[in-house]
Amino acid sequence: MEKVVIIGTGCAGLTAAIYTARANLEPLVLTGAMPGGLLTTTSIVENYPGFPQGIDGYELMTAMQKQAERFGAKVKFGTVEAVDLSRRPFKLTVDGDPVETQTLIIASGAGHKHLGVPGEDTLEKKGVTYCATCDGALPMFRNQPLVVVGGGDSACEEATYLTRFASTVYLIHRRDTLRASKIMADRTLANPKIKPVWDSVVTEVLDAKQDKVTGVRLKNVKTGAENVLECAGVFVAIGHVPNTQLFKGQLDMDDNGYITRREGSQTGVAGVFVAGDCSDHVYRQAITAAGMGCAAAIDAERFLASSNQ
Ligand SMILES: Cc1cc2nc3c(=O)[nH]c(=O)nc-3n(C[C@H](O)[C@H](O)[C@H](O)COP(=O)(O)OP(=O)(O)OC[C@H]3O[C@@H](n4cnc5c(N)ncnc54)[C@H](O)[C@@H]3O)c2cc1C
């Protein structure tokens, strides 16, 4: 019987692991298919406090894991396939094996929706990105024409943020009006550096042969006309999918599948806590995920203390 099981080893899960391990709770920390989480997919993290020169994402996550293990966290390669949160102890199935736990911290993260067009995967990290706050300031994007794909609040935010660095930001949207809130849409369209490209979809990211982004192939969905737009970066902002399928029907979620928090990191089930991008569609940063992981660990520790476990 575990006192604490943590699902996920991204910034949220590993921070929760550090805190619960230092509280002598010997957490079992399950990596899932992506040990170290999303940050391992990026080369340089420039906005995580404490690293004036930036730090490689993989290196940062390896250090976090070591820090948690130093205090007794049991980090194990394994994916949670099923959960029963109807009563405590909670029952999990991890790669076919049963695990029981008094408390559960869910830090399973969220994935980005992809365009699914040729060149997108090949050129990821070579100009294709899913986070302007994370990557916008990189030298490769400075004073260059950039493309943002999407029409919601996130796309508008990304486009506006990128105007600090780009020569021009092209906002590609499949419709002829933005889906974003009116205030956000008005502000975006009033920005002289943002040029909307309406009724258009990206059909290919160029140029896989050159191993870097040089442009996008666009198709007008009304006329069928195709053209190539030159750019140095493609920021895809068409939404996220939280990794929360597993908890459907057992925990409260919003319409998009993000687990809803009550007080602090508590979910609707006493003893189940949540942290990071699986419950945060607003900030989605390493540092905010880590902060939420810390909060969930403290909440779990206090919950165990108050229930005398
Ligand atoms: C390319 C890229 C660059 C980025 N750059 C930056 C940056 O520079 N600065 C910044 O602040 N943020 C950056 N971000 C955002 C940052 O990575 C995320 O906000 C952060 O990783 C969220 O942490 P998390 O712990 O909530 O989730 P994640 O990092 O997504 O981790 C989720 C974890 O849960 C595990 N998991 C999922 N399902 C299961 C399951 N069923 N069983 C067991 N485990 C499971 C996964 O394997 C993974 O370990 C970037 C994101 C991307 C994609």
The ligand as a Gaussian input file, in Angstrom:
#p B3LYP/6-31G(d) Opt

LIG

0 1
 C        8.331000      22.055000     -27.371000
 C        7.931000      22.622000     -26.038000
 C        8.713000      23.589000     -25.471000
 C        8.381000      24.110000     -24.240000
 N        9.194000      25.050000     -23.709000
 C        8.881000      25.599000     -22.515000
 C        9.723000      26.586000     -21.935000
 O       10.730000      26.993000     -22.519000
 N        9.365000      27.092000     -20.740000
 C        8.239000      26.694000     -20.081000
 O        7.980000      27.171000     -18.967000
 N        7.419000      25.761000     -20.603000
 C        7.713000      25.214000     -21.810000
 N        6.873000      24.290000     -22.359000
 C        5.647000      23.925000     -21.625000
 C        6.012000      22.900000     -20.532000
 O        6.701000      21.839000     -21.130000
 C        4.748000      22.391000     -19.853000
 O        3.995000      23.467000     -19.358000
 C        5.120000      21.466000     -18.709000
 O        5.880000      20.384000     -19.194000
 C        3.882000      20.929000     -18.024000
 O        4.288000      20.027000     -17.044000
 P        3.323000      18.876000     -16.510000
 O        4.091000      18.199000     -15.441000
 O        1.993000      19.438000     -16.182000
 O        3.063000      17.908000     -17.733000
 P        4.019000      17.157000     -18.754000
 O        5.356000      17.757000     -18.833000
 O        3.224000      17.052000     -20.011000
 O        4.189000      15.710000     -18.115000
 C        3.131000      14.804000     -18.092000
 C        3.654000      13.489000     -17.556000
 O        2.547000      12.607000     -17.322000
 C        2.879000      11.333000     -17.833000
 N        1.633000      10.596000     -18.081000
 C        0.599000      10.919000     -18.893000
 N       -0.345000       9.956000     -18.860000
 C        0.099000       9.011000     -17.989000
 C       -0.416000       7.772000     -17.524000
 N       -1.594000       7.291000     -17.958000
 N        0.329000       7.060000     -16.629000
 C        1.522000       7.531000     -16.175000
 N        2.049000       8.691000     -16.579000
 C        1.352000       9.416000     -17.472000
 C        3.719000      11.638000     -19.051000
 O        4.458000      10.490000     -19.476000
 C        4.596000      12.755000     -18.486000
 O        5.657000      12.210000     -17.746000
 C        7.194000      23.707000     -23.583000
 C        6.392000      22.734000     -24.168000
 C        6.755000      22.203000     -25.377000
 C        5.894000      21.144000     -25.997000

